[in-house]
Amino acid sequence: MRVATYDLGVAWEWPYDAEFMGFLEEACVRRGMTWYAVTPQNLGAALASLEEGSLAFRVYFDRASDSNTAFVPLTVQARALTTVRLNDFAQARRAWDKATMHLEFLQQGIQVPYTLILPPYDAQPDLPAPDLGAVGSCSYLKPARGGGGEGVELVTSWPQIQSHRQRFPRDKYLLSAVVAPAEFDVGGSRRAWFRVIYAAGAIFPSWWDVHTHVYTPLAPEDEARLGLEPLRTLTRRIADIAHLELFSTEIALTAEGRYVAVDYVNDPCDLRLQSKAPEAVPDVIVRGVAEALATWVAGKIG
């Protein structure tokens, strides 16, 4: 049987990934690599070809099974056949659990907001009210496996917390103290709150507005002038914990000079283009991510 082997196989299904996928395909082709995309339209055929042995990937990248369970059999099959995986499914599942990441960050000495981890509502619906003094009278409540800000609430009382726990009753919740960032003058006042994208060793830091969710790339001259290089060091440490090649993280710098990881590992990383949606990622960063991933794949296949 003739086997069609592609350097990179990518599973994706979110329509807003189209531009990122175009950049990634272009970067791969420019490096002389072959590319195979699996979408909902050809999922069945691709899975059948993998199972019968007529299709193979040297590297596999899953951008679909987290949101569409129809892709899970494809990912399982690809994991069994492909030794090199970008954002391996098992590592991604581990990183999705914010409670797990919180504890691992603590163990590795990464500063995080003071946090109480609450059990799922279904497991303990009548959970006694803990001492909330350390998290403060106003705190953030978020589901351990939420993403994209879904389910995150600013809460001020235990009855409010109990009510919100019922929204995702099978999930643990994190109740975290509010972190107050420093402020810098960079042609105007900016809060020292950053969203950083990590892509196979390349690091793309941006100022992050927590209210509008608008990214503004951190200029190299401001990074140097303000002494913000620790953002890169901390992001690399997070990558070592997450064991993922692509993710984003949120980091706040306090007035006391503490770098605090406030949102640990976001995967899949939202890579919509800012030219298409104001709250999305600057186009230049999305292109940079695609180039970094293509370089990583090229290195893996020799």
Long-range contacts (C-beta under 8 A, 24 or more apart in sequence): 1-52, 1-53, 1-54, 2-54, 3-53, 3-54, 3-55, 3-56, 4-49, 4-54, 4-55, 4-56, 5-34, 5-55, 5-56, 5-57, 5-58, 6-34, 6-35, 6-36, 6-55, 6-56, 6-57, 6-58, 7-33, 7-34, 7-35, 7-57, 7-58, 7-59, 7-297, 7-301, 8-33, 8-34, 8-35, 8-36, 8-57, 8-58, 8-59, 8-60, 8-61, 8-297, 9-36, 9-37, 9-38, 9-57, 9-59, 9-60, 9-61, 9-78, 9-82, 10-35, 10-36, 10-37, 10-38, 10-60, 10-61, 10-63, 11-37, 11-38, 11-39, 11-43, 11-60, 11-61, 11-62, 11-63, 11-64, 11-65, 11-71, 11-74, 11-75, 11-78, 12-37, 12-38, 12-39, 12-63, 12-64, 13-39, 13-40, 13-63, 13-64, 13-67, 13-68, 13-71, 14-63, 14-64, 14-67, 16-272, 16-276, 16-277, 17-63, 17-271, 19-272, 19-273, 19-276, 19-286, 20-271, 20-272, 20-273, 20-286, 20-289, 20-290, 23-286, 23-287, 23-289, 23-290, 23-291, 24-290, 24-293, 24-294, 26-290, 27-290, 27-291, 27-293, 27-294, 27-295, 28-294, 28-297, 28-298, 30-294, 31-294, 31-295, 31-298, 33-294, 33-297, 33-298, 33-301, 38-64, 38-71, 38-74, 40-68, 40-70, 43-70, 43-71, 43-74, 46-74, 47-73, 47-74, 47-77, 50-74, 50-77, 50-78, 50-81, 51-77, 56-81, 56-82, 57-81, 57-82, 58-82, 58-84, 58-300, 58-301, 59-84, 59-85, 59-86, 59-297, 59-300, 59-301, 60-84, 60-85, 60-86, 61-85, 61-86, 61-87, 61-293, 62-86, 62-87, 62-89, 62-92, 63-268, 65-89, 66-92, 66-96, 66-267, 66-268, 67-268, 84-300, 84-301, 86-200, 86-245, 86-246, 86-293, 86-296, 86-297, 87-244, 87-245, 87-246, 87-247, 87-267, 87-268, 88-243, 88-244, 91-242, 91-243, 91-244, 92-244, 92-267, 94-243, 95-242, 95-243, 95-244, 95-247, 95-264, 95-265, 95-267, 96-145, 96-147, 96-265, 96-267, 97-144, 97-145, 97-172, 98-142, 98-143, 98-144, 98-145, 98-146, 98-174, 98-264, 99-144, 99-172, 99-174, 100-144, 101-241, 101-242, 101-264, 101-265, 102-174, 102-264, 104-241, 105-238, 105-241, 105-261, 105-264, 108-237, 108-241, 110-234, 110-237, 110-238, 110-241, 110-261, 111-258, 111-259, 111-260, 111-261, 112-176, 112-260, 112-261, 112-262, 112-264, 113-140, 113-176, 113-177, 113-178, 113-179, 113-260, 113-262, 114-176, 114-177, 115-174, 115-175, 115-176, 115-177, 116-174, 116-175, 116-176, 117-144, 117-172, 117-173, 117-174, 117-175, 118-161, 118-165, 118-172, 118-173, 118-174, 118-175, 119-172, 120-165, 120-169, 120-170, 120-171, 120-172, 121-162, 121-165, 121-166, 121-169, 121-170, 122-169, 122-170, 127-162, 127-165, 129-158, 132-158, 132-175, 134-177, 135-175, 135-176, 135-177, 136-177, 136-178, 138-178, 139-175, 139-176, 139-177, 139-178, 140-174, 140-175, 140-176, 140-177, 140-178, 141-165, 141-173, 141-174, 141-175, 141-176, 142-173, 142-174, 142-176, 143-167, 143-168, 143-171, 143-172, 143-173, 143-174, 144-171, 144-172, 144-173, 144-174, 145-171, 145-172, 146-171, 147-266, 148-266, 148-270, 149-213, 176-262, 179-252, 179-254, 179-260, 179-262, 180-254, 180-255, 181-252, 181-253, 181-254, 181-255, 182-253, 182-254, 182-255, 182-257, 184-222, 184-226, 186-219, 186-222, 186-226, 190-216, 192-252, 192-253, 192-254, 193-250, 193-251, 193-252, 193-253, 193-262, 194-218, 194-228, 194-231, 194-250, 194-251, 194-252, 194-253, 195-248, 195-249, 195-250, 196-231, 196-232, 196-235, 196-248, 196-249, 196-250, 196-251, 197-246, 197-247, 197-248, 197-269, 197-281, 197-285, 197-289, 198-235, 198-236, 198-238, 198-239, 198-244, 198-245, 198-246, 198-247, 198-248, 198-249, 199-245, 199-246, 199-288, 199-289, 199-292, 199-293, 199-296, 200-245, 200-246, 200-292, 200-293, 200-295, 200-296, 201-292, 201-296, 202-288, 202-289, 202-291, 202-292, 203-231, 203-232, 203-235, 203-236, 204-285, 204-288, 204-289, 205-231, 205-232, 205-235, 206-282, 206-285, 208-250, 212-278, 212-279, 213-279, 214-278, 214-279, 215-274, 215-279, 215-280, 215-281, 215-282, 215-285, 216-282, 217-282, 217-284, 217-285, 228-253, 230-259, 231-259, 234-259, 234-261, 238-264, 238-265, 241-265, 242-267, 245-293, 245-296, 246-289, 246-293
